[in-house]
Amino acid sequence: MNYTIERITNYTPALVQPISQMLEELTGRISDSCEEYLQKVVADNNTELFILYCDNKVAGMVTLAYYPALSGAKAWIEDVVVL
């Protein structure tokens, strides 16, 4: 098995379907706004999306959000899914 992790920097329609499936796995419900949120996440300077590929197929994802705090810069991990 060959694993790679890619930081997504541009909106790609091909990711909508696999991300929708992973969000359904994560939340237990179907999201009808995945495409809209995917566009927002990749366009946001304080958020990064990483996709895990296994043998060139989407196998997982994680969202990393950055924010300032009085104690310094912070990061928060969200939307962790590994299939």
Legacy VTK file of the C-alpha trace (Angstrom):
# vtk DataFile Version 3.0
C-alpha trace
ASCII
DATASET POLYDATA
POINTS 83 float
0.000 0.000 0.000
1.167 3.483 -0.878
0.015 6.346 1.396
0.319 10.044 0.621
-1.038 13.175 2.280
-1.898 16.226 0.213
-2.602 19.752 1.449
-5.536 21.005 -0.603
-4.944 24.581 -1.740
-7.529 24.882 -4.527
-11.138 23.837 -4.870
-11.451 20.624 -6.874
-14.926 19.329 -7.806
-13.575 15.758 -7.785
-13.184 15.981 -3.988
-16.833 16.825 -3.302
-18.091 13.224 -3.510
-15.413 11.569 -1.330
-15.552 14.375 1.235
-19.360 14.136 1.329
-19.044 10.417 2.041
-16.513 11.031 4.805
-18.687 13.747 6.373
-21.621 11.340 6.354
-19.403 8.781 8.114
-18.346 11.424 10.648
-21.726 13.003 11.388
-24.213 10.267 10.517
-26.094 12.557 8.159
-25.884 13.589 4.526
-24.589 17.117 3.937
-26.158 18.988 1.049
-23.730 21.895 1.451
-20.416 20.037 1.178
-19.404 21.766 -2.043
-20.068 25.224 -0.580
-18.119 24.502 2.614
-15.275 22.867 0.717
-14.875 26.056 -1.331
-14.909 28.154 1.853
-12.367 25.965 3.660
-9.799 25.959 0.853
-10.232 29.728 0.351
-9.832 30.577 4.053
-6.339 31.701 5.097
-6.824 30.325 8.619
-7.907 26.830 7.613
-6.100 23.974 5.899
-7.529 20.752 4.529
-5.400 17.625 4.236
-6.486 14.548 2.280
-5.034 11.083 2.861
-4.676 8.903 -0.225
-4.127 5.154 -0.192
-3.063 3.801 -3.567
-4.347 7.042 -5.169
-7.829 6.740 -3.620
-9.149 9.148 -0.984
-8.859 7.367 2.369
-9.166 10.140 4.938
-9.138 13.821 5.757
-8.429 16.352 8.473
-9.097 20.077 8.777
-6.631 22.271 10.667
-7.843 25.708 11.780
-5.542 28.461 13.075
-6.568 31.312 15.358
-4.857 33.909 17.531
-5.228 33.854 21.300
-3.799 36.057 24.005
-1.364 33.281 24.880
-0.186 32.970 21.270
-1.130 31.317 18.009
-3.281 28.187 18.297
-4.411 25.413 15.965
-7.489 23.223 16.212
-7.999 19.855 14.537
-11.450 19.115 13.089
-13.194 16.684 10.758
-10.833 13.742 11.277
-11.951 10.774 9.190
-9.954 7.715 8.125
-11.757 5.074 6.104
LINES 1 84
83 0 1 2 3 4 5 6 7 8 9 10 11 12 13 14 15 16 17 18 19 20 21 22 23 24 25 26 27 28 29 30 31 32 33 34 35 36 37 38 39 40 41 42 43 44 45 46 47 48 49 50 51 52 53 54 55 56 57 58 59 60 61 62 63 64 65 66 67 68 69 70 71 72 73 74 75 76 77 78 79 80 81 82
